Amino acid sequence: MVKYYEERTTFNFNWEQVAQAFWQKYPNPHSNHVLTEDTVQREIRDGKLYSKRLLSKTNRVPKWGERFYNAKSVKIVEESVCDPSTRTLVTYTRNIAFTKIMSVTEKVVYVSSRDNPGKTVALRSAWIDSQVFGFSRAISAFGLDRFKKNCSKMANGFDWVLHRLYPNPTSAHLHSATKAQKIKDAARSASDHVKAQAEHIYQAYSVKN
């Protein structure tokens, strides 16, 4: 039985920053389970960047799961398409071994937030399945629960990398907004002052005439 899961994460960084930081996600303090990463293919077609990477991750299983799978690590294939013209980054990830025991397929779409273009939204979808007769439901449920926990680690790890590469992104934005507001307030104050002077001159002129 296939288990489906989706979640939405918002990063306080613009899309360009997220797209650049994506290639530097590892290592980070929250993703110690990622052992290696290797780029096996990368090319540009029609203005889009197509990449394929091979990752190796630890794969600890509970005692009851050792009868089905006891390897210390698992290989993951990550394929991605980055389109700067539409400002979208789409990744597809799947395990390539022991797929009959449990297969995990993940899709993540990184796009600019509609409400705030200075932020980026990650739309994550995942499908977890097992073909082990009599145990597929239990294995899929276990995979789903572990995937949910790993999602939090992945988001925290990526956020850590973003803050390391781009320190204080929101403070710079707030500083810019504050500065703009001060300019508007100064302009409004100057305009009120000019209006008051004009009114004073008009009244003085009216009295004389």
C-alpha positions in Angstrom: 0.0 0.0 0.0 1.5 3.3 -1.1 1.8 6.0 1.5 1.6 9.6 0.4 2.9 12.7 2.2 3.3 16.3 1.4 4.4 19.4 3.2 5.2 23.1 2.6 8.3 24.9 3.9 9.1 28.6 3.6 12.6 29.9 3.6 13.3 33.5 4.3 15.6 33.8 1.3 14.9 34.7 -2.3 14.8 32.1 -5.1 18.2 32.9 -6.5 19.8 32.4 -3.1 18.0 29.1 -2.5 18.9 27.8 -6.0 22.6 28.6 -5.5 22.7 27.2 -2.0 21.0 24.0 -3.1 24.3 22.7 -4.4 26.0 23.3 -1.1 23.4 21.7 1.2 25.9 19.1 2.5 27.6 18.9 4.9 25.6 20.6 7.6 25.0 19.8 11.3 21.5 18.5 10.7 22.3 16.0 8.0 25.0 13.8 9.4 23.3 10.8 7.8 24.5 12.0 4.4 27.8 10.2 3.9 28.8 11.1 0.3 27.5 13.1 -2.7 28.8 12.9 -6.3 27.7 14.7 -9.4 27.4 12.1 -12.2 25.8 14.3 -14.9 25.3 18.0 -15.6 24.3 19.8 -18.7 22.4 22.8 -20.0 19.5 22.4 -22.4 17.1 25.0 -23.6 18.4 27.4 -20.9 17.8 24.9 -18.1 20.3 23.2 -15.9 19.8 19.4 -15.7 21.8 17.6 -13.0 22.0 14.1 -11.6 23.8 13.3 -8.3 24.4 10.1 -6.4 24.2 10.3 -2.6 25.0 7.7 0.0 23.1 7.9 3.3 23.0 5.8 6.5 20.0 3.6 6.8 19.4 2.5 10.4 16.4 0.1 10.8 14.7 -1.2 13.8 15.4 -4.8 15.0 12.3 -6.2 13.4 13.4 -4.7 10.0 16.8 -6.4 10.0 15.3 -9.6 8.7 14.5 -7.7 5.5 17.3 -5.2 5.2 20.6 -4.8 7.2 22.8 -2.8 5.0 24.5 0.1 6.7 23.9 2.6 3.9 21.6 3.2 0.9 22.2 4.8 -2.4 20.0 7.7 -3.6 19.7 9.2 -7.0 18.8 12.9 -7.2 17.8 14.4 -10.5 17.0 18.1 -10.8 15.9 20.7 -13.3 16.7 24.4 -12.6 14.9 27.0 -14.8 16.1 30.5 -14.1 13.6 32.0 -16.6 10.6 30.7 -14.6 12.5 30.8 -11.3 11.7 27.2 -10.5 13.9 24.4 -9.2 12.5 20.9 -9.3 14.2 17.8 -7.7 13.3 14.1 -8.0 14.9 11.7 -5.5 14.6 7.9 -5.2 16.5 5.0 -3.7 18.0 2.6 -6.2 18.5 -0.5 -4.1 16.1 -2.8 -2.2 13.2 -1.1 -3.8 10.9 -4.1 -3.3 11.5 -3.9 0.4 10.8 -0.2 0.5 10.9 2.5 -2.2 10.8 6.2 -1.5 10.2 8.7 -4.2 10.3 12.4 -3.5 9.6 15.5 -5.5 10.4 19.0 -4.3 9.5 22.2 -6.1 11.2 25.4 -5.1 9.4 28.6 -6.2 9.2 32.2 -5.1 6.4 32.9 -2.6 3.4 34.6 -4.2 2.8 36.6 -1.0 6.4 37.6 -0.6 8.8 37.4 -3.5 11.7 37.8 -1.1 10.9 34.3 0.3 11.0 30.8 -1.3 8.5 28.1 -0.8 9.5 24.4 -1.0 6.6 22.1 -2.0 7.6 18.6 -1.0 5.7 15.4 -2.1 6.7 11.8 -1.2 5.5 8.3 -2.1 6.5 5.4 0.1 5.8 1.8 -0.9 6.7 -1.8 0.0 6.2 -5.0 -1.8 7.0 -7.4 1.0 4.1 -9.8 1.2 2.3 -9.6 4.6 4.5 -6.7 5.8 4.0 -4.0 3.2 1.6 -2.0 5.3 3.9 -2.0 8.4 7.0 -1.2 6.4 5.4 1.6 4.5 4.1 3.1 7.7 7.6 2.9 9.2 9.0 4.6 6.1 6.5 7.4 6.2 7.1 8.1 9.9 10.9 8.2 9.4 10.5 10.4 6.3 8.5 12.9 8.2 11.2 13.1 10.9 13.9 13.5 8.2 11.9 16.3 6.6 12.4 18.5 9.6 16.2 17.7 9.6 16.4 18.5 5.9 14.7 21.8 6.3 16.8 22.8 9.3 19.9 21.8 7.6 19.2 23.7 4.4 18.2 26.8 6.5 21.5 26.5 8.3 23.4 26.5 5.0 21.4 29.5 3.7 22.1 31.5 6.9 25.8 30.6 6.6 26.0 31.7 3.0 23.7 34.8 3.3 23.9 36.1 6.9 21.0 38.2 8.2 18.9 38.3 5.0 15.8 39.6 6.7 17.6 42.4 8.6 19.0 43.7 5.3 15.5 43.7 3.9 14.1 45.4 7.0 16.9 48.0 6.9 16.1 48.8 3.3 12.4 49.0 4.1 13.1 51.2 7.2 15.3 53.5 5.1 12.6 53.8 2.4 10.0 54.6 5.1 12.2 57.3 6.5 12.6 58.9 3.1 8.8 58.8 2.6 8.3 60.4 6.1 10.9 63.1 5.4 9.3 63.9 2.0 5.8 64.0 3.7 7.2 66.3 6.4 8.8 68.6 3.8 5.6 68.7 1.8 3.6 69.6 4.9 6.1 72.4 5.7 5.9 73.8 2.2 2.1 73.7 2.3 2.1 75.6 5.6 4.5 78.2 4.2 2.3 78.6 1.1 -0.8 79.0 3.2 0.9 81.6 5.4 2.0 83.6 2.4 -1.4 83.4 0.8 -3.1 84.6 4.0 -0.6 87.5 4.3 -1.2 88.4 0.7 -5.0 88.3 1.1 -4.8 90.7 4.1 -2.7 93.3 2.2 -5.2 93.2 -0.7 
